[in-house]
């Protein structure tokens, strides 16, 4: 089991902005109903602009069992985020989870 399915920190620590061309209504795959418009060129995952942030597509309880409700259609920032990266460790620390063990 991936550490990601028991974590969810990356989905609840920052804004998730991406090109509006990734929206399904513009030919992409990200469901527009789960986003808000930032400007004409940029969309944001709903929930990541609140405090504390939590992506509207995240299901489950942080640190226990989580999943992305749109995993196959998630935007590019989510696709580029890597388990065990520096960003991963910062996100885990921000939500009170320990760093992942070195592999």
N, C-alpha and C positions, 0 to 999 in steps of 0.2 A: 504494500500500500504506500502510495506517495505521501510524503509529509504534507503536501498541499491539501489533501482531502481531510486532514485533521487540523488544519491551520486556519486559512482564510484571511490572514493578516493583510496580504497585499490588496484585498478587496475592501479593506476598511481602514485605510490610513491616508489616502490622498485623493485628489481629483483625478478623474480619468477622462482626459480630453483627446479627441481624435478628429480626423477629417470627416466632414459631413458626407463625403463620397462613400464612406463605409456603411452608411445607413441603407437598409433594405429598400426604402422608398427612392433612393438615388442609385440603385443598381448594386449596392453592396449586400452585406449579410447581417449587420447589426440591427436588431429590431428597434425601429424608431420609437415605439411606444415606451421603451425603457431608457430613453434619453431626453435631454433638454438641449435646446439650442443655446449656444454661447454667442455665436454671431453667424453670419451667412455661410461661413466656411468651416466652422468648428462646432462639434457636438460634444456633450458630456454625458457620461453614464449617470442616470438619475440616482440620487442618494449620495453621490460622492461630492456634492457641493454643500452638504449639511455638516453639522458638527454634533457628534462624531460622524465622520463619513462612513457609509456602508453602501456598497453597490446594490442597486435594486435587484440584480440578477443573482446575488449571493443567497444561498439557502443554508440553513443549519445554524449551529452554534460554534462561534470562534473557539479554536483550541480543542475542539472535540470532534465534530464531524460536520464538514461543509461540502458544498458543491456549487458549481456555476451553472445556473439554469439555462445559459446560452453558450456553453463552452465551445461548441462547434462554430458559433457565429460571433464570438467575442471580438472586440476591436483590437487593433494592432498593438496598443500599449500593453494589453493583457497577454497577447501572444508573445511579445518580446520579453516579458518579465520572467526571470529565471529563478527556479528553486535554488536556494543556497547562495544566491548573489548577494552583493552588499546591500542592495535595495531590499531584498528578502529579510536580511538580518535586521535592518533598520525598521521595517514594518513590524516584524515580530517583537522587537523591543518596545515599539510604540504602543502595542496592544497588550504588553505584559507577558509575552511568551519568550522562552529562552532561545538563544541561537541554535540552529541545527548543528548536530555534530559534524565534524569534518569527515569527508568521505575518502 
